[in-house]
Amino acid sequence: MAHLKFIDLFAGIGGIRLPFDELGDENVFASEFNEPACDTYEANFGHRPSGDITKIAASDIPPHDLLLAGFPCQAFSIMGLGKGFADTRGTMFFEIERILKYHRPQVVFLENVKQLVTHDKGRTFQVIISSLMALGYHLHWKVLNALDFGLPQKRERIIIVGFQDERAAYHFDFNFPKKTYNLADILEDDSEVAPSLFASEMIRHKRKERVKDKEVFYPSIWHENKSGNISVLNHACALRTGASYNYLLVNGIRRPSSRELLRIQGFPDSYKIVVSHQEIRKQTGNSVPVPMIRAVAKKIHYALDRAETERIKNGQYFQQPEIERFRETHQPLSL
């Protein structure tokens, strides 16, 4: 297996990084703007990310094989204002483009909310895809759901993977076997949860009143949407940084603990908590489903290894008709 040197941009608390560490890859640079997130990252990975990427020259970033970036999603999210590139956070893709132009790593991995695909009638996504292709990347992209990767959370994210080597891209795909999930596996006993996380009697009473005509089961997570409707689910809806404090209630009575929030995103129990619960709420709301990233990371390694093995064995990767079929199914988006 190839071992890659990678950089971790908009690193958050390292959710994208974790699976690549597991595969033996080497982190050579990380960047994160939020200081509490840097505290968590440093406690778990042993070094503190550099700060604002807009203030870091591409030449100051070490050479690398793989660029990872879960770039800010608020500008494209359905829960935000949807300003896209008109929002400063939406322009962070161009920081990625700047670094890609300078270093030309062999693989790029990007993650964002699924609304990125349809934002501004698809034009925003077209700009991103076209920019990556202009840099020589052969791309795959797909919206994936955390529920399909064994996590009790409905969290849909667009994943974009690009290879400089067209032959490695040929061996990559987004076909994954669906895994089942069990909410009970991630919940702590109520007796272990801080009393401050229990909803008031008034909130609990209101929730029970609003589910009187619904099927209630346990364990469950009660989700309140923007219109005030309550759903009783066997999973969490997407964790959100700016959600109301009672957005998700375990069994209708309490908010998820810090450890439960990390588990909902697939972080191991060995992951250290060094900041307040309020910060963990923000950090997990901004993070990624780790098992989803793990599955994609393994596919990236498989594609690179397969291409390299064929190069050594055969002196060439494919017959020309195979390449032509690949190109026919990987054309730029037409809008």
C-alpha positions in Angstrom: 0.0 0.0 0.0 1.2 3.5 -0.9 1.8 5.8 2.0 0.8 9.4 1.2 1.9 12.7 2.6 -1.2 14.8 3.0 -2.3 18.2 4.2 -5.5 18.9 6.2 -7.1 22.2 5.3 -10.1 23.6 7.2 -9.2 20.8 9.5 -11.8 21.3 12.2 -11.3 18.5 14.8 -9.7 16.1 12.3 -12.6 14.0 11.2 -11.3 13.8 7.6 -7.8 13.2 8.8 -8.5 10.2 11.1 -9.0 7.5 8.4 -5.9 8.6 6.5 -3.9 8.3 9.7 -5.3 4.8 10.2 -4.0 3.9 6.7 -0.5 4.9 7.6 -0.5 8.2 5.7 1.6 11.1 7.0 0.2 14.5 7.8 2.7 17.3 6.9 0.5 20.3 7.4 -2.8 21.3 8.9 -4.7 24.6 8.9 -7.7 25.7 11.1 -9.0 29.1 11.9 -11.1 28.4 15.0 -9.0 28.3 18.2 -11.2 25.9 20.3 -11.1 23.5 17.4 -7.4 23.8 17.3 -7.3 22.9 21.1 -9.2 19.7 20.3 -7.1 18.9 17.3 -3.8 19.5 19.2 -5.0 17.3 22.1 -5.8 14.4 19.7 -3.1 14.7 17.1 -0.1 16.1 19.0 0.4 19.3 17.0 -1.6 22.5 16.6 -2.8 23.5 13.1 -1.6 26.7 11.5 -4.1 29.5 11.4 -6.0 31.3 8.7 -5.2 29.7 5.4 -5.7 33.0 3.5 -2.6 34.3 5.3 -0.4 31.3 4.5 1.7 31.3 1.2 1.4 28.2 -0.8 5.2 28.1 -0.9 5.2 27.7 2.9 3.1 24.5 2.8 5.2 21.4 2.4 5.0 19.2 -0.7 2.3 16.6 -0.5 0.6 13.8 -2.4 -3.0 14.4 -1.1 -4.9 17.5 -0.3 -7.9 17.1 2.2 -10.4 19.9 2.6 -13.8 20.0 4.2 -14.1 23.7 3.2 -16.7 25.9 4.9 -20.2 24.9 4.1 -22.3 27.7 5.6 -22.4 29.7 2.4 -24.1 26.8 0.6 -26.1 25.2 3.4 -29.9 25.1 3.3 -29.8 26.4 6.9 -27.7 29.4 6.0 -28.3 32.4 3.7 -27.1 30.6 0.6 -24.9 33.4 -0.6 -22.3 31.0 -2.1 -19.3 32.8 -3.5 -20.8 36.1 -2.4 -20.1 35.0 1.2 -16.5 35.1 2.3 -16.7 31.5 3.6 -17.9 30.5 0.1 -14.7 31.8 -1.5 -12.5 29.4 0.5 -12.6 27.0 -2.5 -10.3 29.5 -4.3 -7.7 29.1 -1.5 -7.8 25.3 -2.2 -7.4 26.1 -5.9 -4.4 28.4 -5.1 -2.6 25.6 -3.3 -3.4 23.0 -5.9 -2.0 25.2 -8.6 1.3 25.5 -6.7 1.8 21.9 -5.5 -0.2 19.8 -7.9 -0.7 16.9 -5.5 -1.7 13.6 -7.1 -5.0 13.4 -5.2 -7.6 15.9 -4.0 -10.4 15.1 -1.6 -13.2 17.7 -0.9 -16.3 17.6 1.3 -19.2 19.9 1.6 -23.0 20.0 2.2 -25.1 18.4 -0.5 -26.7 21.8 -1.4 -23.4 22.7 -3.0 -24.5 20.7 -6.0 -27.6 22.6 -6.6 -26.6 26.1 -5.4 -27.3 28.8 -7.9 -28.9 26.3 -10.2 -25.7 24.3 -10.3 -23.5 27.1 -11.4 -21.4 27.1 -8.2 -20.7 23.4 -8.5 -19.8 23.8 -12.2 -17.2 26.5 -11.3 -15.6 24.1 -8.8 -15.6 21.1 -11.1 -14.4 23.0 -14.1 -11.6 24.6 -12.0 -10.4 21.2 -10.8 -10.5 19.7 -14.3 -8.6 22.7 -15.6 -5.8 21.7 -13.2 -5.7 18.2 -14.6 -7.8 16.3 -12.1 -10.0 13.4 -13.3 -13.0 13.6 -11.0 -15.6 11.5 -9.2 -18.3 13.0 -7.0 -21.4 11.7 -5.2 -23.7 12.7 -2.3 -23.3 10.2 0.5 -25.4 9.7 3.6 -23.9 8.8 7.0 -26.9 6.5 7.6 -25.5 4.1 5.0 -22.2 3.8 6.8 -23.4 2.5 10.1 -24.0 5.8 11.9 -27.4 6.8 13.5 -27.3 10.2 11.8 -29.0 11.4 8.6 -26.1 13.6 7.2 -25.8 14.0 3.5 -22.6 15.3 2.1 -21.1 15.8 -1.4 -17.7 14.1 -1.7 -15.4 15.1 -4.6 -12.3 13.0 -5.3 -9.8 13.9 -8.1 -6.7 12.1 -9.4 -4.0 13.6 -11.5 -3.4 10.1 -12.9 -6.4 9.2 -15.2 -5.5 5.5 -14.7 -5.9 5.7 -10.9 -9.3 7.5 -11.4 -10.4 4.6 -13.6 -10.1 2.3 -10.6 -12.0 4.5 -8.1 -15.8 4.3 -7.5 -18.4 5.2 -5.0 -19.9 1.8 -4.6 -20.2 0.9 -0.9 -22.2 -1.9 0.8 -24.7 -0.3 3.1 -24.2 -0.9 6.8 -26.9 -1.0 9.5 -26.9 1.3 12.5 -28.2 1.0 16.1 -28.9 4.1 18.1 -28.6 2.2 21.3 -24.9 1.5 20.5 -24.0 5.2 20.9 -26.2 6.3 23.8 -24.9 6.7 27.4 -27.0 5.7 30.4 -29.0 8.7 31.6 -27.3 8.3 35.0 -24.0 9.1 33.4 -25.2 12.3 31.7 -24.8 15.7 33.3 -28.0 17.0 34.9 -27.6 20.3 32.9 -28.3 18.4 29.7 -31.9 17.4 30.7 -34.6 19.5 29.3 -36.9 21.4 31.6 -40.2 19.9 32.7 -42.0 22.5 30.5 -40.0 21.5 27.4 -40.5 17.8 28.0 -44.3 18.3 28.6 -44.6 20.3 25.3 -42.8 17.6 23.4 -45.0 14.9 24.8 -48.1 16.9 23.8 -46.9 17.3 20.3 -46.2 13.5 19.8 -49.5 12.3 21.3 -50.8 11.1 17.9 -47.4 9.6 16.8 -45.8 6.3 17.3 -43.3 6.7 20.2 -40.6 4.2 20.8 -37.3 3.9 22.7 -34.5 4.5 22.3 -35.2 7.4 20.0 -34.2 10.9 19.2 -36.9 13.5 19.0 -36.2 16.1 16.3 -37.8 19.5 16.2 -37.8 21.1 12.7 -38.0 24.8 11.9 -41.8 24.8 11.9 -42.0 23.2 15.3 -43.0 19.7 14.1 -41.6 16.9 16.2 -40.4 13.6 14.7 -39.6 10.5 16.7 -36.7 8.8 15.0 -34.3 5.9 15.4 -31.4 8.2 14.4 -30.3 11.9 14.7 -30.9 14.4 12.0 -27.8 16.2 10.9 -25.9 17.8 13.8 -25.8 21.5 13.3 -23.6 24.2 14.7 -26.3 26.8 15.0 -29.2 24.5 16.0 -31.4 25.4 18.9 -30.4 23.9 22.2 -33.4 21.5 22.2 -33.1 20.6 18.4 -32.4 17.0 19.3 -33.6 15.3 22.5 -32.7 11.7 23.4 -36.0 9.9 24.3 -37.6 13.3 24.4 -36.0 14.2 27.7 -32.4 15.3 27.3 -29.8 16.7 24.9 -27.0 14.4 23.6 -23.8 14.4 25.7 -20.4 15.4 24.3 -19.4 11.8 24.0 -22.7 10.9 22.2 -22.2 13.8 19.8 -18.8 12.5 18.9 -20.1 8.9 18.5 -22.9 10.2 16.3 -20.1 11.4 14.0 -18.2 8.1 14.3 -15.3 9.3 16.5 -13.7 6.6 18.6 -14.2 6.7 22.4 -10.4 7.2 22.7 -10.9 10.7 21.2 -10.1 13.3 23.8 -12.6 15.9 24.9 -10.7 19.0 26.1 -13.2 21.8 25.5 -16.6 22.7 26.9 -19.8 20.9 25.9 -20.9 24.1 24.0 -17.7 23.9 21.9 -18.2 20.1 21.3 -21.7 21.0 19.9 -20.2 23.4 17.5 -17.3 21.2 16.6 -19.3 18.1 15.9 -21.8 20.2 14.0 -19.0 21.3 11.7 -17.3 17.9 11.5 -17.8 14.8 9.2 -19.0 11.3 9.5 -15.7 9.4 10.1 -16.8 6.0 8.8 -18.0 7.6 5.5 -14.5 9.3 5.1 -12.9 6.0 6.0 -14.7 4.1 3.2 -13.6 6.7 0.6 -10.1 6.8 1.9 -9.8 3.0 1.4 -11.1 3.4 -2.1 -8.5 6.1 -2.9 -5.7 3.8 -1.7 -7.1 0.9 -3.6 -7.2 3.0 -6.8 -3.6 4.2 -6.4 -2.3 0.8 -5.6 -4.1 -0.9 -8.4 -2.9 1.6 -11.0 0.7 1.3 -9.7 0.5 -2.5 -9.7 -0.7 -2.6 -13.3 2.0 -0.1 -14.4 4.7 -2.3 -12.9 3.2 -5.5 -14.2 2.2 -4.5 -17.7 4.1 -1.4 -18.5 0.8 0.2 -19.3 -2.5 0.6 -17.5 -5.3 -0.1 -20.0 -6.2 -0.7 -23.6 -7.4 2.5 -25.3 -11.0 1.5 -25.5 -11.2 1.2 -21.7 -9.9 4.7 -21.3 -12.4 6.0 -23.8 -15.3 4.4 -21.9 -14.0 6.0 -18.7 -13.9 9.4 -20.4 -17.4 9.2 -21.8 -18.8 8.8 -18.2 -16.7 11.5 -16.6 -17.4 14.6 -18.6 -17.9 18.1 -17.1 -21.4 18.9 -16.0 -23.6 20.5 -18.6 -26.1 23.1 -17.2 
